[in-house]
Amino acid sequence: MDSNIFQTVYQSLEKSTNTISRSVAERERLETRIKSGRYTQQVIQQELTPQLEALKKQIAADSEKAIRDAKTLVEKYRADAEKLNNLDPAELTDDIKLFQTGIPLLPRDIQAILERNVGNRTMTQLALRYAQDHGITVDSKFTIAGDEAQQTANALDQILQYYGKWIDRPNAPAVLRRFFTVE
């Protein structure tokens, strides 16, 4: 799993944005030439306008691909994080017996199981599930790491949704840096 997904997505978008920005600058040059009054209507219609339309289509296609590629990175990250939450029988400890005895466990029992199994995703998940199923409140420092990954992926989804509206604008590189707090 990509430990710095924000950096990976940023770098992907930065590369695409730089390419798109060159096309956006060319689009602006063509628009300026069309508005300049130096060209006949025939030249504008037969040469400049077709070039401008082709460039606009290219920018739109490149922008969609850049956002799609970034979304693919986020989805892979999300899927990899979800796989980490699969229970692994090799990680079971003797504490599993406590869940199977039928004896009601107290909050301190769950807390002790969690503390004994720090770093063991399977036992942490099982203890947290038991606590949830039995209405037991546990120390909030014990969470399933996949929850954080899902929050990260959701945050990136939001950024991509907003940035998709800016990627084809002249100030896109600055907006990208602002969204990812890179200066």
Secondary structure, 3 states (H helix, E strand, C coil): CCCCHHHHHHHHHHHHHHHHHHHHHHHHHHHHHHHCCCCCHHHHHHHHHHHHHHHHHHHHHHHHHHHHHHHHHHHHHHHHHHHHCCCCHHHCCCCHHHHHCCCCCCHHHHHHHHHHCCCCHHHHHHHHHHHHHCCCCCCCCCCCHHHHHHHHHHHHHHHHHHHCCCCCCCCHHHHHHHHCCCC
